[in-house]
Amino acid sequence: MLLYCSSHQHRFIPVWCRKVCRLVSARSSLLYPEDMGQGAAARKRHRGPIKSSVPHQPSTSEDMSDRRRPTHSKSSKKEILSSQKENFGVFKVSSELRKLCLEDFPADKERQLRPKPAETCEVVFGIAPCLMALTQGRRKAYKLLVKDSLTSQRTSVLTVCEEAHRRGVQISRVSKKDLDKMSSGGVHQGVCLQASPLSFLTDAIESNTRGTSIPVWLVLDRIQDPMNLGAILRSAYFLGVDKVISSRRHSCPLSPVVSKASSGVMEVMGVYGCDSLEDMLRRNVDHGWQVVGTVGADPEEHQIPVIPCSDFQVTRPTMLLMGGEGGGLSKQLLSICQTLLTIPAGRDLSPGIESLNVSVAAGILLHSLLLTRSRCLS
């Protein structure tokens, strides 16, 4: 221990007390800046009268000057306050306090330091779409939301959670009401995934015919129902279509509803977007491709030959062209077709029911074409 003599202690205590009083007065002036408006006379009154051998009698001029002396203005108060802040390091202390707050509350620190998604976020819902979105890596996954009930113990849900954990995706348990709201009432099966959106592929559509099989492309014009588009993608992927191309204008986007209707195929199979299907079709025709259109069971008279789909043989690179719901193919696209295919009905049809749903028709036509392609290769 360090010892001091009694006289040194007596000198040390008053000096220490004066320093503490100065620090306290400075801090109190920062907390109560309105006290800074007091003049020198007020400070003298706080300290008390000054002892002197000769009594002091203020003159009339001094008394009048004290009365006329104004208090400090607001601007002078701000200047004094800012100068004292700089002298005592108030701003430095504030930054340190903020740092301590973040260390004491890690949740707040994580919320402030968490990077914001650079892209617009959308909600993929359903077991297969969420699992495919995680495994394929075409999207940037942000958070997996799982229903907080016994549903989360199903093997399929646990598989999605394990894949999300393996890829470092945050997993949160929420109520069914929250999932219903996030999926806009869709069949989410207890799982939703916040991820970046998917768009049409914008790469150049190359008509490369090199390979072991005859290429077959599916070209879609103005498919507006996302359920139909999802079902078409699912059939095209299952049956072995090499490429799917869709018109950009008057077509539904690649939304989570399409992904759900395709049972996750949209996450696996890229869909090309084309601004002008007519130009693309004509370029491929110049390279030796054939364009095959589709018509109803009772087609109108066309200058282009119409044959049943079962009679058509795929002998060279082929593009199957299908029109949207209701309107079918436009006249401009029909003029490019070299053959029109139809699906024969198995009975006499009532008026107004002469056609199939576009997704059902696509599945039947693709199965017929790709079956003949496999026969030609064998």
DOVEX-694642 format. One record per residue (C-alpha): residue number from 1; residue in three letters; x, y, z. Coordinates in pm, 1 decimal, decimal comma. Layout:
N
+-----+------+----------+----------+----------+
: seq : type :       xx :       yy :       zz :
+-----+------+----------+----------+----------+
: NUM :  ala :        X :        Y :        Z :
...
+-----+------+----------+----------+----------+
***
This chain:
378
+-----+------+----------+----------+----------+
: seq : type :       xx :       yy :       zz :
+-----+------+----------+----------+----------+
:   1 :  met :      0,0 :      0,0 :      0,0 :
:   2 :  leu :    108,0 :    352,9 :    -69,7 :
:   3 :  leu :    124,8 :    571,8 :    246,2 :
:   4 :  tyr :    118,8 :    948,2 :    273,7 :
:   5 :  cys :    202,3 :   1169,0 :    558,7 :
:   6 :  ser :    -79,0 :   1357,6 :    735,0 :
:   7 :  ser :     23,1 :   1695,5 :    597,1 :
:   8 :  his :     32,7 :   1560,6 :    241,3 :
:   9 :  gln :   -312,1 :   1407,2 :    289,1 :
:  10 :  his :   -448,7 :   1738,1 :    411,0 :
:  11 :  arg :   -315,4 :   1907,1 :     96,7 :
:  12 :  phe :   -442,9 :   1632,1 :   -135,1 :
:  13 :  ile :   -804,4 :   1623,0 :    -14,0 :
:  14 :  pro :   -889,1 :   1991,7 :    -87,5 :
:  15 :  val :   -730,1 :   1970,5 :   -433,7 :
:  16 :  trp :   -925,3 :   1654,0 :   -515,6 :
:  17 :  cys :  -1249,8 :   1808,6 :   -389,4 :
:  18 :  arg :  -1199,2 :   2117,4 :   -608,0 :
:  19 :  lys :  -1150,4 :   1899,9 :   -918,0 :
:  20 :  val :  -1464,6 :   1699,8 :   -844,1 :
:  21 :  cys :  -1666,2 :   2019,0 :   -793,3 :
:  22 :  arg :  -1545,6 :   2158,0 :  -1126,5 :
:  23 :  leu :  -1640,9 :   1835,5 :  -1308,7 :
:  24 :  val :  -1986,2 :   1824,4 :  -1146,4 :
:  25 :  ser :  -2054,5 :   2188,7 :  -1226,3 :
:  26 :  ala :  -1952,4 :   2134,8 :  -1587,5 :
:  27 :  arg :  -2179,1 :   1832,2 :  -1623,8 :
:  28 :  ser :  -2470,0 :   2013,9 :  -1462,1 :
:  29 :  ser :  -2425,4 :   2300,1 :  -1705,0 :
:  30 :  leu :  -2463,4 :   2052,0 :  -1990,2 :
:  31 :  leu :  -2775,3 :   1899,7 :  -1837,3 :
:  32 :  tyr :  -2930,1 :   2238,3 :  -1754,3 :
:  33 :  pro :  -2813,2 :   2484,8 :  -2017,2 :
:  34 :  glu :  -3072,2 :   2739,4 :  -1908,8 :
:  35 :  asp :  -2856,2 :   2808,9 :  -1602,8 :
:  36 :  met :  -2587,1 :   2935,6 :  -1840,5 :
:  37 :  gly :  -2796,0 :   3248,3 :  -1891,4 :
:  38 :  gln :  -2709,1 :   3378,6 :  -1548,1 :
:  39 :  gly :  -2469,3 :   3666,0 :  -1545,4 :
:  40 :  ala :  -2160,0 :   3730,8 :  -1344,1 :
:  41 :  ala :  -2365,0 :   3898,3 :  -1073,4 :
:  42 :  ala :  -2572,3 :   3583,0 :  -1022,3 :
:  43 :  arg :  -2260,3 :   3369,4 :   -991,7 :
:  44 :  lys :  -2126,8 :   3610,8 :   -731,2 :
:  45 :  arg :  -2448,5 :   3576,3 :   -532,6 :
:  46 :  his :  -2408,9 :   3196,4 :   -533,2 :
:  47 :  arg :  -2053,0 :   3221,4 :   -407,5 :
:  48 :  gly :  -2146,5 :   3475,8 :   -143,3 :
:  49 :  pro :  -1990,0 :   3815,7 :    -64,4 :
:  50 :  ile :  -1616,9 :   3870,3 :   -104,7 :
:  51 :  lys :  -1447,7 :   3955,0 :    217,3 :
:  52 :  ser :  -1248,4 :   4277,2 :    213,8 :
:  53 :  ser :  -1117,3 :   4523,7 :    468,1 :
:  54 :  val :  -1280,6 :   4814,0 :    284,6 :
:  55 :  pro :  -1657,5 :   4785,3 :    237,2 :
:  56 :  his :  -1763,2 :   4809,7 :   -121,4 :
:  57 :  gln :  -2032,9 :   5058,8 :   -210,9 :
:  58 :  pro :  -2154,8 :   5036,0 :   -566,7 :
:  59 :  ser :  -2186,2 :   5361,2 :   -750,7 :
:  60 :  thr :  -2497,5 :   5474,7 :   -930,9 :
:  61 :  ser :  -2343,0 :   5408,8 :  -1273,7 :
:  62 :  glu :  -2250,3 :   5050,5 :  -1177,4 :
:  63 :  asp :  -2602,0 :   4991,1 :  -1045,1 :
:  64 :  met :  -2757,1 :   5115,1 :  -1369,2 :
:  65 :  ser :  -2522,1 :   4907,1 :  -1582,7 :
:  66 :  asp :  -2617,6 :   4594,0 :  -1387,8 :
:  67 :  arg :  -2983,3 :   4668,6 :  -1452,4 :
:  68 :  arg :  -2927,9 :   4731,6 :  -1821,9 :
:  69 :  arg :  -2710,1 :   4419,6 :  -1871,3 :
:  70 :  pro :  -2917,0 :   4172,7 :  -2079,7 :
:  71 :  thr :  -2913,4 :   3797,4 :  -2033,9 :
:  72 :  his :  -2737,9 :   3576,1 :  -2287,6 :
:  73 :  ser :  -2928,1 :   3521,0 :  -2614,5 :
:  74 :  lys :  -3021,0 :   3176,6 :  -2748,5 :
:  75 :  ser :  -2735,6 :   3182,9 :  -2997,5 :
:  76 :  ser :  -2480,6 :   3247,6 :  -2721,8 :
:  77 :  lys :  -2627,9 :   2960,7 :  -2520,7 :
:  78 :  lys :  -2581,2 :   2721,9 :  -2816,0 :
:  79 :  glu :  -2223,3 :   2838,2 :  -2867,7 :
:  80 :  ile :  -2135,6 :   2784,1 :  -2503,2 :
:  81 :  leu :  -2306,5 :   2446,1 :  -2499,4 :
:  82 :  ser :  -2129,6 :   2326,2 :  -2816,0 :
:  83 :  ser :  -1791,7 :   2444,3 :  -2687,5 :
:  84 :  gln :  -1838,9 :   2262,7 :  -2360,3 :
:  85 :  lys :  -1946,9 :   1948,4 :  -2545,0 :
:  86 :  glu :  -1624,5 :   1956,3 :  -2740,7 :
:  87 :  asn :  -1416,5 :   2017,0 :  -2426,6 :
:  88 :  phe :  -1572,0 :   1732,7 :  -2228,1 :
:  89 :  gly :  -1603,6 :   1479,7 :  -2516,7 :
:  90 :  val :  -1981,1 :   1430,7 :  -2507,3 :
:  91 :  phe :  -1996,1 :   1304,0 :  -2865,7 :
:  92 :  lys :  -1724,3 :   1051,3 :  -2801,7 :
:  93 :  val :  -1910,0 :    920,5 :  -2499,8 :
:  94 :  ser :  -2232,8 :    891,1 :  -2702,3 :
:  95 :  ser :  -2067,2 :    675,6 :  -2966,3 :
:  96 :  glu :  -1919,7 :    454,5 :  -2696,5 :
:  97 :  leu :  -2261,3 :    419,9 :  -2535,6 :
:  98 :  arg :  -2412,1 :    320,7 :  -2867,5 :
:  99 :  lys :  -2142,9 :     59,2 :  -2908,6 :
: 100 :  leu :  -2207,5 :    -76,6 :  -2560,5 :
: 101 :  cys :  -2581,0 :    -94,2 :  -2633,1 :
: 102 :  leu :  -2521,3 :   -306,6 :  -2941,0 :
: 103 :  glu :  -2297,0 :   -540,1 :  -2744,6 :
: 104 :  asp :  -2548,5 :   -570,5 :  -2461,2 :
: 105 :  phe :  -2839,1 :   -638,0 :  -2699,5 :
: 106 :  pro :  -2720,8 :   -880,8 :  -2972,2 :
: 107 :  ala :  -3070,6 :   -897,5 :  -3122,9 :
: 108 :  asp :  -3066,9 :   -524,9 :  -3196,5 :
: 109 :  lys :  -2714,1 :   -552,1 :  -3332,4 :
: 110 :  glu :  -2815,7 :   -836,4 :  -3565,3 :
: 111 :  arg :  -3118,0 :   -640,2 :  -3686,3 :
: 112 :  gln :  -2908,6 :   -331,7 :  -3764,5 :
: 113 :  leu :  -2618,6 :   -517,0 :  -3925,8 :
: 114 :  arg :  -2828,0 :   -767,5 :  -4120,4 :
: 115 :  pro :  -2782,7 :   -697,3 :  -4494,4 :
: 116 :  lys :  -3095,1 :   -600,0 :  -4681,3 :
: 117 :  pro :  -3188,8 :   -810,0 :  -4984,1 :
: 118 :  ala :  -3058,0 :   -650,0 :  -5298,6 :
: 119 :  glu :  -3344,1 :   -788,3 :  -5506,8 :
: 120 :  thr :  -3718,1 :   -784,9 :  -5467,7 :
: 121 :  cys :  -3831,1 :  -1070,6 :  -5245,2 :
: 122 :  glu :  -4119,0 :  -1305,7 :  -5324,8 :
: 123 :  val :  -4267,5 :  -1602,9 :  -5140,0 :
: 124 :  val :  -4236,4 :  -1952,6 :  -5287,1 :
: 125 :  phe :  -4481,1 :  -2194,2 :  -5123,8 :
: 126 :  gly :  -4524,9 :  -2570,9 :  -5121,8 :
: 127 :  ile :  -4293,4 :  -2862,4 :  -5044,8 :
: 128 :  ala :  -4165,1 :  -2932,1 :  -5397,4 :
: 129 :  pro :  -4118,5 :  -2566,0 :  -5506,6 :
: 130 :  cys :  -3931,2 :  -2476,2 :  -5186,1 :
: 131 :  leu :  -3709,2 :  -2783,7 :  -5201,2 :
: 132 :  met :  -3628,2 :  -2731,4 :  -5569,8 :
: 133 :  ala :  -3560,7 :  -2361,5 :  -5514,1 :
: 134 :  leu :  -3308,3 :  -2449,8 :  -5243,0 :
: 135 :  thr :  -3134,4 :  -2732,6 :  -5427,8 :
: 136 :  gln :  -3113,7 :  -2576,2 :  -5775,4 :
: 137 :  gly :  -2955,9 :  -2249,9 :  -5661,4 :
: 138 :  arg :  -3122,0 :  -2032,2 :  -5925,8 :
: 139 :  arg :  -3274,5 :  -1815,9 :  -5656,6 :
: 140 :  lys :  -3116,0 :  -1643,6 :  -5357,8 :
: 141 :  ala :  -3295,8 :  -1782,6 :  -5052,3 :
: 142 :  tyr :  -3341,2 :  -1550,7 :  -4753,4 :
: 143 :  lys :  -3567,6 :  -1725,0 :  -4498,7 :
: 144 :  leu :  -3764,6 :  -2048,6 :  -4466,5 :
: 145 :  leu :  -4091,9 :  -2023,9 :  -4275,7 :
: 146 :  val :  -4240,4 :  -2342,7 :  -4132,6 :
: 147 :  lys :  -4581,4 :  -2397,6 :  -3975,8 :
: 148 :  asp :  -4551,8 :  -2424,2 :  -3598,4 :
: 149 :  ser :  -4744,7 :  -2748,8 :  -3541,9 :
: 150 :  leu :  -4717,5 :  -3122,9 :  -3588,5 :
: 151 :  thr :  -4698,8 :  -3058,0 :  -3963,4 :
: 152 :  ser :  -4335,0 :  -2957,2 :  -3920,6 :
: 153 :  gln :  -4254,1 :  -3313,1 :  -3808,5 :
: 154 :  arg :  -4346,0 :  -3468,0 :  -4145,5 :
: 155 :  thr :  -4059,3 :  -3622,9 :  -4336,6 :
: 156 :  ser :  -4109,7 :  -3396,5 :  -4638,6 :
: 157 :  val :  -4103,1 :  -3081,1 :  -4423,9 :
: 158 :  leu :  -3795,6 :  -3200,9 :  -4235,3 :
: 159 :  thr :  -3619,7 :  -3260,2 :  -4567,7 :
: 160 :  val :  -3680,5 :  -2898,8 :  -4669,1 :
: 161 :  cys :  -3559,2 :  -2775,9 :  -4328,9 :
: 162 :  glu :  -3243,2 :  -2986,3 :  -4349,6 :
: 163 :  glu :  -3165,7 :  -2849,1 :  -4695,5 :
: 164 :  ala :  -3221,1 :  -2492,5 :  -4575,2 :
: 165 :  his :  -2996,5 :  -2552,6 :  -4271,8 :
: 166 :  arg :  -2727,2 :  -2704,7 :  -4493,6 :
: 167 :  arg :  -2725,7 :  -2391,4 :  -4710,2 :
: 168 :  gly :  -2726,9 :  -2147,8 :  -4418,5 :
: 169 :  val :  -3082,8 :  -2021,9 :  -4471,0 :
: 170 :  gln :  -3260,1 :  -1887,3 :  -4164,0 :
: 171 :  ile :  -3555,3 :  -2099,6 :  -4044,5 :
: 172 :  ser :  -3849,8 :  -1952,8 :  -3851,7 :
: 173 :  arg :  -4167,1 :  -2107,8 :  -3712,3 :
: 174 :  val :  -4486,4 :  -1915,1 :  -3778,0 :
: 175 :  ser :  -4858,8 :  -1974,7 :  -3750,9 :
: 176 :  lys :  -5081,5 :  -2113,7 :  -4023,1 :
: 177 :  lys :  -5252,4 :  -1775,8 :  -4046,3 :
: 178 :  asp :  -4921,3 :  -1609,3 :  -4132,9 :
: 179 :  leu :  -4844,2 :  -1871,7 :  -4398,5 :
: 180 :  asp :  -5191,1 :  -1833,2 :  -4549,1 :
: 181 :  lys :  -5136,6 :  -1459,3 :  -4573,6 :
: 182 :  met :  -4788,1 :  -1489,5 :  -4723,2 :
: 183 :  ser :  -4899,9 :  -1741,3 :  -4987,1 :
: 184 :  ser :  -5216,9 :  -1541,7 :  -5069,6 :
: 185 :  gly :  -5433,7 :  -1839,3 :  -4978,6 :
: 186 :  gly :  -5234,4 :  -2092,6 :  -5180,6 :
: 187 :  val :  -5174,8 :  -2453,2 :  -5075,1 :
: 188 :  his :  -4846,0 :  -2399,3 :  -4892,3 :
: 189 :  gln :  -4832,2 :  -2743,0 :  -4718,4 :
: 190 :  gly :  -4684,4 :  -2575,3 :  -4411,1 :
: 191 :  val :  -4375,1 :  -2433,4 :  -4583,8 :
: 192 :  cys :  -4293,4 :  -2095,9 :  -4742,8 :
: 193 :  leu :  -3961,8 :  -1961,1 :  -4867,3 :
: 194 :  gln :  -3865,7 :  -1596,4 :  -4903,1 :
: 195 :  ala :  -3637,6 :  -1576,7 :  -5206,5 :
: 196 :  ser :  -3541,3 :  -1364,9 :  -5504,9 :
: 197 :  pro :  -3773,5 :  -1388,5 :  -5807,6 :
: 198 :  leu :  -3716,6 :  -1590,0 :  -6124,6 :
: 199 :  ser :  -3746,5 :  -1432,3 :  -6467,5 :
: 200 :  phe :  -3746,3 :  -1549,3 :  -6826,9 :
: 201 :  leu :  -3405,6 :  -1637,7 :  -6965,0 :
: 202 :  thr :  -3275,1 :  -1361,4 :  -7187,6 :
: 203 :  asp :  -2987,8 :  -1548,6 :  -7351,6 :
: 204 :  ala :  -2980,6 :  -1583,6 :  -7727,1 :
: 205 :  ile :  -3204,1 :  -1871,8 :  -7838,0 :
: 206 :  glu :  -2960,6 :  -2081,2 :  -8038,2 :
: 207 :  ser :  -3099,3 :  -2338,2 :  -8278,9 :
: 208 :  asn :  -2823,6 :  -2590,6 :  -8219,7 :
: 209 :  thr :  -2918,2 :  -2920,0 :  -8387,5 :
: 210 :  arg :  -2604,0 :  -3106,8 :  -8293,9 :
: 211 :  gly :  -2669,6 :  -3400,9 :  -8063,4 :
: 212 :  thr :  -2788,1 :  -3758,0 :  -8048,6 :
: 213 :  ser :  -3162,9 :  -3677,9 :  -8061,0 :
: 214 :  ile :  -3383,4 :  -3461,3 :  -8279,7 :
: 215 :  pro :  -3457,5 :  -3141,0 :  -8086,7 :
: 216 :  val :  -3820,3 :  -3057,5 :  -8007,7 :
: 217 :  trp :  -3909,0 :  -2713,6 :  -7875,0 :
: 218 :  leu :  -4236,1 :  -2596,2 :  -7724,0 :
: 219 :  val :  -4332,5 :  -2238,6 :  -7817,1 :
: 220 :  leu :  -4610,4 :  -2071,6 :  -7614,7 :
: 221 :  asp :  -4798,2 :  -1763,4 :  -7730,2 :
: 222 :  arg :  -4994,7 :  -1555,8 :  -7474,7 :
: 223 :  ile :  -5051,7 :  -1815,7 :  -7203,9 :
: 224 :  gln :  -5209,0 :  -1599,4 :  -6933,7 :
: 225 :  asp :  -5325,7 :  -1845,1 :  -6667,9 :
: 226 :  pro :  -5039,7 :  -1931,6 :  -6427,8 :
: 227 :  met :  -5199,7 :  -2266,4 :  -6345,3 :
: 228 :  asn :  -5197,9 :  -2359,9 :  -6714,3 :
: 229 :  leu :  -4838,3 :  -2246,7 :  -6758,5 :
: 230 :  gly :  -4726,4 :  -2449,1 :  -6456,7 :
: 231 :  ala :  -4903,9 :  -2763,1 :  -6580,3 :
: 232 :  ile :  -4752,2 :  -2721,3 :  -6929,1 :
: 233 :  leu :  -4401,3 :  -2690,1 :  -6783,3 :
: 234 :  arg :  -4452,0 :  -3001,1 :  -6574,7 :
: 235 :  ser :  -4561,6 :  -3206,2 :  -6877,5 :
: 236 :  ala :  -4284,9 :  -3065,6 :  -7100,0 :
: 237 :  tyr :  -4015,9 :  -3152,2 :  -6846,7 :
: 238 :  phe :  -4152,0 :  -3501,2 :  -6782,8 :
: 239 :  leu :  -4189,8 :  -3591,7 :  -7150,9 :
: 240 :  gly :  -3846,6 :  -3463,6 :  -7254,9 :
: 241 :  val :  -3893,0 :  -3129,0 :  -7433,5 :
: 242 :  asp :  -3556,0 :  -2972,2 :  -7505,8 :
: 243 :  lys :  -3654,0 :  -2605,3 :  -7469,2 :
: 244 :  val :  -3958,1 :  -2397,5 :  -7374,3 :
: 245 :  ile :  -4001,9 :  -2047,4 :  -7520,1 :
: 246 :  ser :  -4276,2 :  -1803,1 :  -7422,6 :
: 247 :  ser :  -4381,7 :  -1466,1 :  -7557,8 :
: 248 :  arg :  -4313,5 :  -1179,7 :  -7317,7 :
: 249 :  arg :  -4615,2 :   -971,8 :  -7409,5 :
: 250 :  his :  -4959,6 :  -1077,5 :  -7286,8 :
: 251 :  ser :  -4815,8 :  -1375,7 :  -7097,7 :
: 252 :  cys :  -4813,2 :  -1444,8 :  -6725,8 :
: 253 :  pro :  -4476,0 :  -1409,4 :  -6549,5 :
: 254 :  leu :  -4285,2 :  -1688,4 :  -6378,6 :
: 255 :  ser :  -4458,3 :  -1641,8 :  -6044,0 :
: 256 :  pro :  -4471,2 :  -1863,2 :  -5732,1 :
: 257 :  val :  -4815,8 :  -1978,5 :  -5848,2 :
: 258 :  val :  -4658,2 :  -2113,3 :  -6167,6 :
: 259 :  ser :  -4388,6 :  -2285,3 :  -5961,6 :
: 260 :  lys :  -4649,7 :  -2447,5 :  -5739,8 :
: 261 :  ala :  -4861,5 :  -2559,6 :  -6038,2 :
: 262 :  ser :  -4551,8 :  -2710,3 :  -6198,6 :
: 263 :  ser :  -4465,3 :  -2894,3 :  -5874,0 :
: 264 :  gly :  -4126,2 :  -2721,5 :  -5868,8 :
: 265 :  val :  -4035,9 :  -2782,3 :  -6235,8 :
: 266 :  met :  -4010,7 :  -2406,1 :  -6292,4 :
: 267 :  glu :  -3717,2 :  -2404,0 :  -6048,2 :
: 268 :  val :  -3537,0 :  -2666,7 :  -6257,0 :
: 269 :  met :  -3629,1 :  -2594,0 :  -6618,7 :
: 270 :  gly :  -3539,3 :  -2254,1 :  -6759,1 :
: 271 :  val :  -3803,4 :  -2079,3 :  -6971,3 :
: 272 :  tyr :  -3686,8 :  -1845,7 :  -7244,1 :
: 273 :  gly :  -3864,0 :  -1516,0 :  -7305,7 :
: 274 :  cys :  -3898,6 :  -1378,8 :  -7658,5 :
: 275 :  asp :  -4015,1 :  -1032,9 :  -7764,7 :
: 276 :  ser :  -4101,8 :  -1141,0 :  -8119,9 :
: 277 :  leu :  -4200,3 :  -1503,0 :  -8172,3 :
: 278 :  glu :  -4258,7 :  -1438,4 :  -8541,7 :
: 279 :  asp :  -3897,3 :  -1332,7 :  -8604,7 :
: 280 :  met :  -3759,8 :  -1621,4 :  -8402,5 :
: 281 :  leu :  -3973,3 :  -1877,5 :  -8588,0 :
: 282 :  arg :  -3875,1 :  -1744,7 :  -8929,3 :
: 283 :  arg :  -3503,5 :  -1755,1 :  -8842,7 :
: 284 :  asn :  -3528,3 :  -2118,3 :  -8735,2 :
: 285 :  val :  -3725,7 :  -2209,0 :  -9048,0 :
: 286 :  asp :  -3438,6 :  -2070,1 :  -9253,8 :
: 287 :  his :  -3210,5 :  -2309,1 :  -9062,8 :
: 288 :  gly :  -3417,9 :  -2616,0 :  -9153,9 :
: 289 :  trp :  -3663,2 :  -2635,1 :  -8863,7 :
: 290 :  gln :  -4031,8 :  -2717,5 :  -8911,1 :
: 291 :  val :  -4307,5 :  -2528,0 :  -8730,0 :
: 292 :  val :  -4614,0 :  -2727,4 :  -8623,7 :
: 293 :  gly :  -4926,8 :  -2546,8 :  -8508,6 :
: 294 :  thr :  -5238,3 :  -2665,3 :  -8328,2 :
: 295 :  val :  -5611,0 :  -2627,2 :  -8397,4 :
: 296 :  gly :  -5933,8 :  -2749,9 :  -8238,3 :
: 297 :  ala :  -6112,3 :  -3081,1 :  -8293,4 :
: 298 :  asp :  -6337,5 :  -2923,0 :  -8560,7 :
: 299 :  pro :  -6092,8 :  -2697,9 :  -8744,9 :
: 300 :  glu :  -6195,5 :  -2435,3 :  -8994,2 :
: 301 :  glu :  -6077,4 :  -2451,8 :  -9351,5 :
: 302 :  his :  -5707,7 :  -2374,4 :  -9375,2 :
: 303 :  gln :  -5468,6 :  -2367,8 :  -9664,8 :
: 304 :  ile :  -5221,3 :  -2544,3 :  -9437,1 :
: 305 :  pro :  -5268,0 :  -2923,3 :  -9409,3 :
: 306 :  val :  -5440,3 :  -3041,7 :  -9088,5 :
: 307 :  ile :  -5366,0 :  -3395,1 :  -8967,7 :
: 308 :  pro :  -5428,9 :  -3591,7 :  -8644,9 :
: 309 :  cys :  -5140,4 :  -3573,1 :  -8400,9 :
: 310 :  ser :  -5103,5 :  -3952,1 :  -8406,8 :
: 311 :  asp :  -5019,3 :  -3940,0 :  -8779,3 :
: 312 :  phe :  -4737,5 :  -3687,4 :  -8747,9 :
: 313 :  gln :  -4376,5 :  -3805,8 :  -8750,8 :
: 314 :  val :  -4084,1 :  -3607,7 :  -8604,2 :
: 315 :  thr :  -3808,2 :  -3649,2 :  -8860,3 :
: 316 :  arg :  -3623,8 :  -3317,2 :  -8823,2 :
: 317 :  pro :  -3593,3 :  -3035,6 :  -8566,0 :
: 318 :  thr :  -3947,7 :  -2934,9 :  -8472,6 :
: 319 :  met :  -4114,9 :  -2647,2 :  -8289,4 :
: 320 :  leu :  -4463,3 :  -2712,8 :  -8152,1 :
: 321 :  leu :  -4653,3 :  -2383,2 :  -8142,3 :
: 322 :  met :  -4948,4 :  -2343,0 :  -7904,7 :
: 323 :  gly :  -5173,4 :  -2039,9 :  -7859,8 :
: 324 :  gly :  -5328,3 :  -1895,0 :  -7548,8 :
: 325 :  glu :  -5660,1 :  -1961,5 :  -7381,4 :
: 326 :  gly :  -5961,0 :  -1865,5 :  -7589,5 :
: 327 :  gly :  -5799,1 :  -1692,4 :  -7885,4 :
: 328 :  gly :  -5556,5 :  -1962,3 :  -7996,1 :
: 329 :  leu :  -5285,5 :  -1878,7 :  -8247,7 :
: 330 :  ser :  -5281,4 :  -1545,9 :  -8426,4 :
: 331 :  lys :  -5301,0 :  -1523,9 :  -8805,4 :
: 332 :  gln :  -4939,5 :  -1407,2 :  -8825,2 :
: 333 :  leu :  -4814,4 :  -1716,1 :  -8643,6 :
: 334 :  leu :  -5048,6 :  -1949,9 :  -8832,4 :
: 335 :  ser :  -4899,5 :  -1827,1 :  -9159,0 :
: 336 :  ile :  -4556,1 :  -1955,7 :  -9049,5 :
: 337 :  cys :  -4682,2 :  -2305,0 :  -8963,0 :
: 338 :  gln :  -4610,0 :  -2580,5 :  -9213,6 :
: 339 :  thr :  -4848,1 :  -2832,6 :  -9055,1 :
: 340 :  leu :  -5145,6 :  -2807,4 :  -8818,5 :
: 341 :  leu :  -5213,8 :  -3083,4 :  -8566,2 :
: 342 :  thr :  -5546,4 :  -3171,1 :  -8406,0 :
: 343 :  ile :  -5656,0 :  -3409,1 :  -8131,2 :
: 344 :  pro :  -5948,8 :  -3623,6 :  -8252,0 :
: 345 :  ala :  -6245,8 :  -3635,5 :  -8014,9 :
: 346 :  gly :  -6377,4 :  -3969,4 :  -7895,4 :
: 347 :  arg :  -6744,2 :  -3869,9 :  -7917,3 :
: 348 :  asp :  -6984,2 :  -3619,3 :  -8066,0 :
: 349 :  leu :  -6918,5 :  -3291,7 :  -7887,1 :
: 350 :  ser :  -7183,6 :  -3047,1 :  -7768,6 :
: 351 :  pro :  -7163,3 :  -2694,4 :  -7908,7 :
: 352 :  gly :  -6913,0 :  -2479,9 :  -7721,6 :
: 353 :  ile :  -6700,5 :  -2773,5 :  -7600,8 :
: 354 :  glu :  -6494,8 :  -2835,8 :  -7911,5 :
: 355 :  ser :  -6152,4 :  -2791,4 :  -7749,8 :
: 356 :  leu :  -5942,9 :  -2904,6 :  -7456,7 :
: 357 :  asn :  -5772,8 :  -2703,8 :  -7188,2 :
: 358 :  val :  -5442,6 :  -2575,4 :  -7326,8 :
: 359 :  ser :  -5235,7 :  -2756,3 :  -7064,1 :
: 360 :  val :  -5415,5 :  -3087,4 :  -7129,6 :
: 361 :  ala :  -5378,5 :  -3043,8 :  -7507,2 :
: 362 :  ala :  -5007,9 :  -2966,6 :  -7466,9 :
: 363 :  gly :  -4954,9 :  -3287,6 :  -7271,7 :
: 364 :  ile :  -5130,1 :  -3502,3 :  -7533,2 :
: 365 :  leu :  -4952,4 :  -3341,8 :  -7830,5 :
: 366 :  leu :  -4608,6 :  -3354,9 :  -7669,0 :
: 367 :  his :  -4653,0 :  -3720,4 :  -7579,1 :
: 368 :  ser :  -4747,4 :  -3802,9 :  -7938,3 :
: 369 :  leu :  -4458,6 :  -3608,9 :  -8092,8 :
: 370 :  leu :  -4189,7 :  -3726,0 :  -7853,2 :
: 371 :  leu :  -4306,3 :  -4085,4 :  -7880,4 :
: 372 :  thr :  -4254,0 :  -4079,5 :  -8256,7 :
: 373 :  arg :  -3913,0 :  -3917,5 :  -8203,9 :
: 374 :  ser :  -3801,5 :  -4203,3 :  -7981,3 :
: 375 :  arg :  -3922,2 :  -4452,6 :  -8241,6 :
: 376 :  cys :  -3726,1 :  -4282,3 :  -8515,5 :
: 377 :  leu :  -3409,2 :  -4291,7 :  -8303,5 :
: 378 :  ser :  -3452,7 :  -4659,8 :  -8223,8 :
+-----+------+----------+----------+----------+
***
